Amino acid sequence: MGMRYRIEILDVITDPGKLTRPNEDSFGHNSDSAFVVDGATGLGDRQFMPGHGSDAAWIAAFSALRLRKNLTGACDVRAVIRDICKQAADEFRSVAGDQPRYAWPLSALAAARATPQGFEFIGLGDCCLYLLPDTSEAEVHMAIPDAFQREQAAAREHIHRVGGIGPSGAADDDPTTLAGLRRHRERQNTDGGDVWTLGLIPEVADHLTIHPLSLTSSATAIICSDGLADLVALYHAYDAAGLVVAARTSGLASLVDELRRFEREIDPDGLEYPRFKQSDDTTAILLRLTMD
């Protein structure tokens, strides 16, 4: 009898960055997979899709619903992603009609999947997986390895020019920053760009990051949106292994509390830790990858 690969969910949290704004993250899991979807804050002039508070929250929920059902150990992952994007495009355009590309909803994705052959990471955008094997060093898996450095550099330019994140707690209230964010958003999911995200473009399935998690032992992992990842990538409160150990020891809620202290008490204006929002939506799943 061959090796069995199983995923066990240990803890889950999702927390809005601001109580007066919708939580634009979503998540899910089934017997074979676990995933986080982070809707990118909309840059259009208005909301189109009803019922979720924002178009970003809509695309995250739309994708998560279908991933829960279809991201199985035996599925064709690229076909699943292609179908989600096609369905989302049809639904969005049936409501919104033709809109500028910067107004199209999109999201980041990170997933762990158990297949008959082993575990694998699946990713688009800047969600990530922190993996701590029982018998080896921690690993970080994401579709864009330098995504956090890129965003911090762009945020630093905004902070330097404006003098802080801004009174609204979100940098896109500044017209110059908004114009730059829109230009960047329009390059996503194009042959001329280098960022591929889950949204309205079925061709992103061809650019999906899928690679095996080559484990020789069972492991503990965190799948998260970039909100929680800031504890490692921006605030440097933990390294990858330390984050997983802290979650396993104290729970994910304690990590979100720590994140909020950095965002709201230690550096609310982003002067020390440059970012585009004071507080970001934060979603994470703590899980075990078991081999037996």
WOKA-V862895 format. One record per residue. N is the residue number from 1. RES is the residue in one small letter. PSI is psi as a letter, one per 30 degrees, with the letter a starting at -180 (NA if undefined). Layout:
# WOKA-V862895
((N	RES	PSI) (N	RES	PSI))
This chain:
# WOKA-V862895
((1	m	k) (2	g	l) (3	m	k) (4	r	k) (5	y	k) (6	r	k) (7	i	k) (8	e	k) (9	i	k) (10	l	e) (11	d	l) (12	v	k) (13	i	k) (14	t	k) (15	d	k) (16	p	k) (17	g	f) (18	k	k) (19	l	f) (20	t	g) (21	r	l) (22	p	k) (23	n	j) (24	e	g) (25	d	l) (26	s	l) (27	f	l) (28	g	l) (29	h	l) (30	n	a) (31	s	f) (32	d	f) (33	s	l) (34	a	k) (35	f	l) (36	v	k) (37	v	k) (38	d	j) (39	g	k) (40	a	k) (41	t	k) (42	g	k) (43	l	g) (44	g	l) (45	d	f) (46	r	l) (47	q	k) (48	f	e) (49	m	k) (50	p	l) (51	g	f) (52	h	g) (53	g	f) (54	s	l) (55	d	e) (56	a	e) (57	a	e) (58	w	e) (59	i	e) (60	a	e) (61	a	e) (62	f	e) (63	s	e) (64	a	e) (65	l	e) (66	r	e) (67	l	e) (68	r	e) (69	k	e) (70	n	f) (71	l	i) (72	t	l) (73	g	f) (74	a	f) (75	c	l) (76	d	j) (77	v	e) (78	r	e) (79	a	e) (80	v	e) (81	i	e) (82	r	e) (83	d	e) (84	i	e) (85	c	e) (86	k	e) (87	q	e) (88	a	e) (89	a	e) (90	d	e) (91	e	e) (92	f	e) (93	r	f) (94	s	f) (95	v	e) (96	a	f) (97	g	a) (98	d	k) (99	q	l) (100	p	k) (101	r	e) (102	y	f) (103	a	f) (104	w	k) (105	p	k) (106	l	l) (107	s	l) (108	a	l) (109	l	k) (110	a	k) (111	a	l) (112	a	k) (113	r	k) (114	a	k) (115	t	l) (116	p	f) (117	q	f) (118	g	a) (119	f	l) (120	e	l) (121	f	k) (122	i	k) (123	g	l) (124	l	k) (125	g	b) (126	d	g) (127	c	l) (128	c	l) (129	l	k) (130	y	k) (131	l	k) (132	l	j) (133	p	l) (134	d	f) (135	t	g) (136	s	a) (137	e	l) (138	a	l) (139	e	l) (140	v	k) (141	h	k) (142	m	l) (143	a	e) (144	i	j) (145	p	f) (146	d	g) (147	a	e) (148	f	e) (149	q	e) (150	r	e) (151	e	e) (152	q	e) (153	a	e) (154	a	e) (155	a	e) (156	r	e) (157	e	e) (158	h	e) (159	i	e) (160	h	e) (161	r	e) (162	v	f) (163	g	g) (164	g	l) (165	i	e) (166	g	l) (167	p	f) (168	s	f) (169	g	g) (170	a	k) (171	a	f) (172	d	g) (173	d	f) (174	d	k) (175	p	e) (176	t	e) (177	t	e) (178	l	e) (179	a	e) (180	g	e) (181	l	e) (182	r	e) (183	r	e) (184	h	e) (185	r	e) (186	e	f) (187	r	f) (188	q	k) (189	n	h) (190	t	l) (191	d	f) (192	g	f) (193	g	l) (194	d	g) (195	v	k) (196	w	k) (197	t	l) (198	l	j) (199	g	c) (200	l	g) (201	i	j) (202	p	f) (203	e	f) (204	v	f) (205	a	e) (206	d	f) (207	h	g) (208	l	k) (209	t	j) (210	i	j) (211	h	l) (212	p	k) (213	l	j) (214	s	i) (215	l	k) (216	t	g) (217	s	l) (218	s	l) (219	a	l) (220	t	k) (221	a	l) (222	i	k) (223	i	k) (224	c	l) (225	s	l) (226	d	f) (227	g	e) (228	l	e) (229	a	f) (230	d	f) (231	l	f) (232	v	e) (233	a	f) (234	l	e) (235	y	f) (236	h	h) (237	a	f) (238	y	l) (239	d	a) (240	a	e) (241	a	e) (242	g	e) (243	l	e) (244	v	e) (245	v	e) (246	a	e) (247	a	e) (248	r	e) (249	t	e) (250	s	f) (251	g	l) (252	l	e) (253	a	e) (254	s	e) (255	l	e) (256	v	e) (257	d	e) (258	e	e) (259	l	e) (260	r	e) (261	r	e) (262	f	e) (263	e	e) (264	r	f) (265	e	e) (266	i	e) (267	d	i) (268	p	f) (269	d	g) (270	g	g) (271	l	e) (272	e	e) (273	y	j) (274	p	k) (275	r	l) (276	f	f) (277	k	k) (278	q	e) (279	s	k) (280	d	k) (281	d	k) (282	t	k) (283	t	k) (284	a	k) (285	i	k) (286	l	k) (287	l	l) (288	r	k) (289	l	j) (290	t	k) (291	m	k) (292	d	NA))
